[in-house]
């Protein structure tokens, strides 16, 4: 079973190629407030129990919230993560799938991302890249930059869909506008080479410059090379 890590940002263009199921368990607001305020709601108490290492109490609390007449999407999501991390007596990826689908239906974008990565990694038996594409598309259309990068990568590489450079460029652009450095670099390279978009060195330079300012190590070298080309052409 893959190890789940508590982060969900791709920091470099290399991470655009292979996404891991890297969604954290606890809601971010709970992590930020735990140090200053005692847990007030049942969900916060469940998260507090998990962070304190009391997995049995956390599982009971998340399960109770998930079993309500109106289940909490975050409870479904967190309980699904405990299944996937094998932190329950009888972990079940299938149960996690059902919980994540219900959380996604409740409007939780993070659950859509987790479903996409569950299918991509084949945690139910074998990878289902078409299903991964479907869930990434849903999350991407709702503004998730992580899903936009994953979707663009799928179109770029032809994973779960025939290669589609135009769609790859579109979704890399959306992620780049949201600040994803890897997407900024890859979009620049597409403008540089004319892959999926009309070749345009000035737009390539624009996005390489942004990627460089945001810390991409290769972008400054690309900037220098493009400046030389633009200088020769003027």
SULQUI-V167709 format. One record per run of one state. SS is the DSSP state (@ for helix, = for strand, . for the rest). FROM is the first residue (numbers start at 1). LEN is the number of residues. If there is no record, write none. Layout:
ss/from/len
SS/FROM/LEN
SS/FROM/LEN
This chain:
ss/from/len
./1/12
@/13/4
./17/11
@/28/6
./34/8
@/42/10
./52/3
@/55/12
./67/6
@/73/12
./85/8
@/93/13
./106/3
@/109/13
./122/7
@/129/13
./142/3
@/145/13
./158/7
@/165/13
./178/3
@/181/13
./194/7
@/201/13
./214/5
@/219/15
./234/1
